[in-house]
Structure formats: C-alpha cells, structure tokens
C-alpha cells in the first residue's frame, strides 16, 4: 500500500479535458481521474480488475470507461463493473477540486 495518505494533489483540472480521463501515479497507486462533460470529477484504480491493462488507454463515453484489452466496462462514478468479463469492481477514491487542482484522498 502507498505510504502517501490523506488528500494528495494528483493533477491540474486543466490537464484533463472534459469527457476524458488521465492516468496518474500517486505513491505506488495507478489511478484514473475522470473529468466528465458536466464538470464532475471522479477517481478509481486505473488497472482493470479482469486483466492487467490501463483503463486510461481505453475508451470513455459519458460515465463509462472501456478496458482496451477485453472491452470490459466500468462506471467511472462508482467503479462498478458493468458486465462480463468484469467480476470485480474498481476501487473508487474521493476527489475534490480546489483552486484548479485535483486532490485524491488516499487512505
């Protein structure tokens, strides 16, 4: 587990276009930060739970991200897997945006 805990700056909101995702590393965690078209921001693990692939290398539409390896899909707001081949949800992380910076809570 990461030795980094608490609220950690992960990115600048301007680095994540609305409707897209950005992969970041915080401590030893690979995270995906999602900036939705409506301005909301979410964060989950960036590694697919089905097989090792970075979700930010996949396709995102609305609140769904699709893994580039086997097309498994997740809800970016909750981390919930949306059907086969996904059998395990992603871990979600709390996010806040302050002064143009995205902070993720690592516990």
C-alpha positions as CSV (number, residue, x, y, z in Angstrom):
1,X,0.0,0.0,0.0
2,X,1.1,3.5,-0.6
3,X,2.8,5.3,2.2
4,X,1.1,8.5,1.0
5,X,-2.1,9.1,2.9
6,X,-4.7,11.9,3.2
7,X,-5.5,14.4,0.5
8,X,-2.9,14.3,-2.2
9,X,-2.6,16.6,-5.3
10,X,-2.9,14.4,-8.3
11,X,-3.3,16.7,-11.3
12,X,-4.4,20.1,-12.5
13,X,-8.0,20.1,-13.7
14,X,-6.9,21.9,-16.9
15,X,-4.8,18.8,-17.8
16,X,-7.9,16.7,-18.1
17,X,-10.2,17.7,-21.0
18,X,-13.9,17.4,-20.2
19,X,-15.1,14.0,-21.3
20,X,-11.7,12.3,-20.8
21,X,-9.6,10.5,-18.3
22,X,-6.0,11.0,-17.2
23,X,-3.7,8.3,-15.7
24,X,-1.6,9.4,-12.7
25,X,0.6,7.7,-10.2
26,X,0.3,8.6,-6.5
27,X,2.8,6.8,-4.4
28,X,2.5,3.2,-5.6
29,X,-1.0,3.6,-6.9
30,X,-2.0,3.8,-10.6
31,X,-5.1,6.0,-10.6
32,X,-7.5,7.2,-13.3
33,X,-9.0,10.7,-12.9
34,X,-12.2,11.2,-14.9
35,X,-13.4,14.7,-15.9
36,X,-17.0,14.4,-17.1
37,X,-18.6,16.7,-19.6
38,X,-20.8,18.2,-16.9
39,X,-17.7,19.2,-14.9
40,X,-17.8,16.4,-12.2
41,X,-14.6,14.7,-11.4
42,X,-14.1,11.1,-10.2
43,X,-11.2,8.8,-9.5
44,X,-10.7,5.0,-9.5
45,X,-7.9,2.5,-9.8
46,X,-6.5,2.7,-13.3
47,X,-5.8,-1.0,-13.7
48,X,-8.6,-3.2,-15.0
49,X,-9.7,-5.9,-12.4
50,X,-10.1,-8.5,-15.2
51,X,-6.6,-8.5,-16.6
52,X,-3.7,-6.0,-16.4
53,X,-4.5,-3.1,-18.7
54,X,-4.6,0.6,-18.0
55,X,-8.2,1.9,-18.3
56,X,-7.0,5.3,-19.5
57,X,-5.6,3.5,-22.6
58,X,-9.2,2.6,-23.4
59,X,-12.4,4.3,-24.5
60,X,-14.6,6.7,-22.4
61,X,-18.1,7.8,-23.2
62,X,-20.3,9.6,-20.6
63,X,-19.8,7.8,-17.3
64,X,-18.4,4.6,-18.8
65,X,-14.8,3.6,-19.4
66,X,-14.0,0.5,-21.5
67,X,-10.9,-1.5,-21.0
68,X,-8.7,-1.7,-24.1
69,X,-7.8,-5.3,-23.6
70,X,-11.1,-7.3,-23.4
71,X,-13.7,-4.4,-23.6
72,X,-14.9,-4.8,-20.0
73,X,-16.7,-1.7,-18.9
74,X,-16.9,0.2,-15.6
75,X,-19.0,3.1,-14.2
76,X,-16.4,5.9,-13.5
77,X,-18.6,7.4,-10.8
78,X,-18.7,4.3,-8.6
79,X,-16.1,1.9,-10.0
80,X,-18.8,-0.7,-10.6
81,X,-18.2,-3.3,-13.2
82,X,-20.9,-3.3,-15.9
83,X,-20.9,-6.9,-17.0
84,X,-18.7,-9.7,-18.4
85,X,-15.8,-10.2,-18.4
86,X,-15.7,-8.0,-15.2
87,X,-16.1,-9.9,-12.0
88,X,-14.7,-7.3,-9.5
89,X,-15.4,-3.6,-9.2
90,X,-12.7,-0.9,-9.3
91,X,-11.8,0.8,-6.0
92,X,-13.1,4.4,-6.1
93,X,-11.3,7.3,-4.4
94,X,-12.8,10.5,-3.0
95,X,-11.9,13.6,-5.1
96,X,-12.0,17.3,-4.6
97,X,-11.0,20.2,-6.8
98,X,-9.6,23.4,-5.2
99,X,-8.0,26.3,-7.0
100,X,-7.8,24.3,-10.2
101,X,-6.0,21.4,-8.6
102,X,-7.4,17.8,-8.3
103,X,-6.9,16.2,-4.9
104,X,-7.5,12.5,-4.3
105,X,-8.0,11.0,-0.8
106,X,-5.7,8.1,-0.1
107,X,-6.5,6.1,3.0
